[in-house]
């Protein structure tokens, strides 16, 4: 999404639908920054130049979740907490294994990254929001293997 024109478009949609807080993923902006926009909106963004498309090492994942846990514990229980990130986590399509955190609309089989996310959600009384509501299958994954057999 090009920064200027898309920012204006997103701001227009936020005003139209009376949205105060919006989190977007995979927008391909580089760097870290914050901009004050019209009508008091603040845009904060964080993007990496070297995106982990092939995945991250286990020590990087462990460090991420340790830091996330520390930050999460500092947030008052009465506050609303939304964790938004591209974690390459597939939590599976069967909510009976973790009904406390998963809804009935996941995808495929749980992956290693999915297990990490589920463990984090269980530890913090959170839910995996993408599994709560029905979506078309095409909106449940971002990548299809060349032979079409695997979707993540």
N, C-alpha and C positions, 0 to 999 in steps of 0.2 A: 504494500500500500504506500503510495508516495505521500510523504509527510504532510505537505501543506493542503492539497486538495482533498485528500481523504480525511484529514483532521476536521476540515470544515463540514464535510458530509456527515461524519460521525456526530459532531456537535449538533448539527441540524436534527438528526434522528433522536438524539438524547433529549433535546428540547421538545420535540414533537410527542414523544412517548413519556415525558416527565420522568426521565431516568437521572438519578443523582450520582450513582456510582456504576461504572461499566468496566469490565475487565475483558481485554481482547488478547488472543494468543496468536502466535505465528504470523505477525504482521510484517516481519522482515526489516524492522528499523534497527539500525546499528547504534551501539553506544548506550549511554545512560544519561537521562536528563529529565528536566521538568519544565513545563511551560504553563504560564497563566493565559487562559483563553477568555473569550467574551463571556459575560454573564457570570463571572466568578468560578468557572470551571477550571480545574487544574489537571493537566495531562502529565502523568509520570510514565516513563517507559524505560525498558531495560532490554537490550538485545545484544547477543554475542556475535562476534565476527566468525568465530569457529564453532558453529553449531554442531552438537554431538549427534549427527544423523546416524552414525554407526553405533551409537550408545556410548556410555561412559564407563570407566573402570569402577569396580566395586568400591574402592576406597573413596572415590569421588561421590558416589551415591550415598555411602555411609556418612560421609562428612556433611553432605547436603541435608540428609534427614536428621542428623544430630543438631545441626544449626537450626533447622526448621522447628524441631522439638523445643529447643531453648526459647526461640522467639514465641512460639505458640503458648508456652506456659506463662509467659509474661502478660498475655492478653487477658483482661478480666473476663470471668465466666459469663457475665451478663452482656458482653459485646457480641456482635455477629462477626463470625470469622469465615472468610472465603479464601481458600488457597487455590490460586490459579497458576498453572504452570504446564508446560509440555513435558510430561514425565515418561512418555513412551510406555505407559502402563495399561495393559489389557487386563481387566479385572474379571473377565469371564461373563457368561450369559446365564449362569445358574445362581440366583440369589440365596438358595437354601444353605449354602456354606457359610455365608456371612450376612444374615438378614439384618443385622444391626446397622450395617454400613452400605449395603448394596440393594438397589432396586431391581426390578425384573427385566431391565432393558440393556444389559451389558452386551459384550461381543466376544464370541469365541471362548477359548480356554484361558485361564488366568496365567499371566506371564510372571517372570521373576520380578520385574518392575511393578506389576500389578499387585503382587504379594507385599512388596514394600509399602505401596500406597494403602492397601487394606489394613496392614498392621498399624500404620500411622493413624488412619481414620479410627480404628478400634481403640487405640490408646488415648485418643482425644475426643471421643464421643462426636465424631463427624460422620458425614455420609459422602459417598461418591456421587455427586450430583448428576453426572452424565448418565447414570443408570436408572434414575428415578422416573423419567418420562420417555414415552415412546418417540422414536425418531426413525426416519427412513434409514435403511441399512447404509446407504451411500453417505449419510451424515455421521456414521459411527466410526469411520476409519478415514485415514488421510493418505494411506499408501496401499497399493495393490501390487503384488509380485508380477513380474513380466508374464508368467503363465496364467495369471488370474486366480491361482489356487489359494493364496494367502493374502489376508487383509489385516492391516494393523492401523 
